[in-house]
Amino acid sequence: MTSAITIPDAAPGARILAFGDYRPARIVTNDELAETVDTNDEWIRSRVGIAERRIAGDDEGIVELGVHAAGKALANSGLAPSDIDLVILATCSAETPMPGHAAQVAHRLGIEAPGAFDLNAACAGFCYALGTASAAVRAGSARNVLVIGSEKMSQWVDWTDRSTCIIFADGAGAAVVTASETPGIGPVVWGSAGDKYDKIIIDDRNSFIRQEGQAVFRWATSAIAPVALQACERAGVRPEELAAVVPHQANLRIIEAIARKVKASNAIVADDIVQSGNTSGASIPLALSRMIERGDVPSGAPALLVGFGAGLSYAAQVIQIP
């Protein structure tokens, strides 16, 4: 004898209530790096567009960074910790693989017994997590989801290697996703290029991050714009209707190349990399949270989020700015 499985009434859509961000206090300038490696401010700016980056203290790990950003997002949302029933933390820079960090962040924020897990899609992690949160809400598995991107890339950087130490940095960004009668998060378009897995890699627990910069540059500037345009198409939003384009803050030249190909003529293009460096899975929420705080983008307008990086993995979706 078989019994039918019932599905709870699900929300027709999901939307973002609020963002939050956290940048460590320590600022490392290009001139400071030039004291220890063969580089200079002009060289760094011309190649990756970075002027300075934030580096976390010894007492700031993935959890601490995530708590700061997620606490801010939760406060901005107007929800109480008891309203959150799922926490997803995107990270690729955890110092230890077990236990996960999402449950620890939830506990420190006073969120009792939520579903909680870490997600690793590297620099595309926040978009992957946001797509997963939206799907969970629309399936009836969660009502309110805390989505976090938290990275301490500095602990995986060889500070004598100028090809990586000039790029990577630390920080965290978060968003609160809730059920909605009208969709505020478009379909996620995601994928991977596993044949290129070794282009950005940490070989083992005793190694530092390394990447083939030119190979990644060519891939990102040729393969990612079509993904972004597909996300717009699936959301029913034309590029010229976008108020913001927020790519992963990998390299200013990559960001500008993607924006040109998307042809979002009326959009502000995020350039948070200039002050924050490449914070991997945290970069998109960090950038958009800052744009919202500054009043650069209007509430309710569409924004395109585009993540891409190690894996090689990528994901994009259109959201309504909270």
Secondary structure in CASP SS format (residue, H / E / C, confidence):
PFRMAT SS
TARGET T0000
AUTHOR 0000-0000-0000
METHOD secondary structure of the structure
MODEL  1
M C 1.00
T C 1.00
S C 1.00
A C 1.00
I C 1.00
T C 1.00
I C 1.00
P C 1.00
D C 1.00
A C 1.00
A C 1.00
P C 1.00
G E 1.00
A E 1.00
R E 1.00
I E 1.00
L E 1.00
A E 1.00
F E 1.00
G E 1.00
D E 1.00
Y E 1.00
R C 1.00
P C 1.00
A C 1.00
R E 1.00
I E 1.00
V E 1.00
T E 1.00
N H 1.00
D H 1.00
E H 1.00
L H 1.00
A C 1.00
E C 1.00
T C 1.00
V C 1.00
D C 1.00
T C 1.00
N C 1.00
D H 1.00
E H 1.00
W H 1.00
I H 1.00
R H 1.00
S H 1.00
R H 1.00
V H 1.00
G C 1.00
I C 1.00
A C 1.00
E E 1.00
R E 1.00
R E 1.00
I E 1.00
A C 1.00
G C 1.00
D C 1.00
D C 1.00
E C 1.00
G C 1.00
I H 1.00
V H 1.00
E H 1.00
L H 1.00
G H 1.00
V H 1.00
H H 1.00
A H 1.00
A H 1.00
G H 1.00
K H 1.00
A H 1.00
L H 1.00
A H 1.00
N H 1.00
S H 1.00
G C 1.00
L C 1.00
A C 1.00
P H 1.00
S H 1.00
D H 1.00
I C 1.00
D C 1.00
L E 1.00
V E 1.00
I E 1.00
L E 1.00
A E 1.00
T C 1.00
C C 1.00
S C 1.00
A C 1.00
E C 1.00
T C 1.00
P C 1.00
M C 1.00
P C 1.00
G C 1.00
H C 1.00
A H 1.00
A H 1.00
Q H 1.00
V H 1.00
A H 1.00
H H 1.00
R H 1.00
L C 1.00
G C 1.00
I C 1.00
E C 1.00
A C 1.00
P C 1.00
G E 1.00
A E 1.00
F E 1.00
D E 1.00
L E 1.00
N C 1.00
A C 1.00
A H 1.00
C H 1.00
A H 1.00
G H 1.00
F H 1.00
C H 1.00
Y H 1.00
A H 1.00
L H 1.00
G H 1.00
T H 1.00
A H 1.00
S H 1.00
A H 1.00
A H 1.00
V H 1.00
R H 1.00
A C 1.00
G C 1.00
S C 1.00
A C 1.00
R C 1.00
N E 1.00
V E 1.00
L E 1.00
V E 1.00
I E 1.00
G E 1.00
S E 1.00
E E 1.00
K E 1.00
M H 1.00
S H 1.00
Q H 1.00
W H 1.00
V C 1.00
D C 1.00
W C 1.00
T C 1.00
D C 1.00
R H 1.00
S H 1.00
T H 1.00
C H 1.00
I C 1.00
I C 1.00
F E 1.00
A C 1.00
D E 1.00
G E 1.00
A E 1.00
G E 1.00
A E 1.00
A E 1.00
V E 1.00
V E 1.00
T E 1.00
A E 1.00
S E 1.00
E C 1.00
T C 1.00
P C 1.00
G C 1.00
I E 1.00
G C 1.00
P C 1.00
V C 1.00
V E 1.00
W E 1.00
G E 1.00
S E 1.00
A C 1.00
G H 1.00
D H 1.00
K H 1.00
Y H 1.00
D H 1.00
K H 1.00
I E 1.00
I E 1.00
I C 1.00
D C 1.00
D C 1.00
R C 1.00
N C 1.00
S C 1.00
F C 1.00
I C 1.00
R E 1.00
Q E 1.00
E C 1.00
G H 1.00
Q H 1.00
A H 1.00
V H 1.00
F H 1.00
R H 1.00
W H 1.00
A H 1.00
T H 1.00
S H 1.00
A H 1.00
I H 1.00
A H 1.00
P H 1.00
V H 1.00
A H 1.00
L H 1.00
Q H 1.00
A H 1.00
C H 1.00
E H 1.00
R H 1.00
A H 1.00
G C 1.00
V C 1.00
R C 1.00
P H 1.00
E H 1.00
E H 1.00
L C 1.00
A C 1.00
A E 1.00
V E 1.00
V E 1.00
P E 1.00
H C 1.00
Q C 1.00
A C 1.00
N C 1.00
L H 1.00
R H 1.00
I H 1.00
I H 1.00
E H 1.00
A H 1.00
I H 1.00
A H 1.00
R H 1.00
K H 1.00
V H 1.00
K C 1.00
A C 1.00
S C 1.00
N C 1.00
A C 1.00
I E 1.00
V E 1.00
A C 1.00
D C 1.00
D C 1.00
I H 1.00
V H 1.00
Q H 1.00
S H 1.00
G C 1.00
N E 1.00
T C 1.00
S H 1.00
G H 1.00
A H 1.00
S H 1.00
I H 1.00
P H 1.00
L H 1.00
A H 1.00
L H 1.00
S H 1.00
R H 1.00
M H 1.00
I H 1.00
E H 1.00
R H 1.00
G C 1.00
D C 1.00
V C 1.00
P C 1.00
S C 1.00
G C 1.00
A C 1.00
P E 1.00
A E 1.00
L E 1.00
L E 1.00
V E 1.00
G E 1.00
F E 1.00
G E 1.00
A C 1.00
G C 1.00
L C 1.00
S E 1.00
Y E 1.00
A E 1.00
A E 1.00
Q E 1.00
V E 1.00
I E 1.00
Q E 1.00
I C 1.00
P C 1.00
END
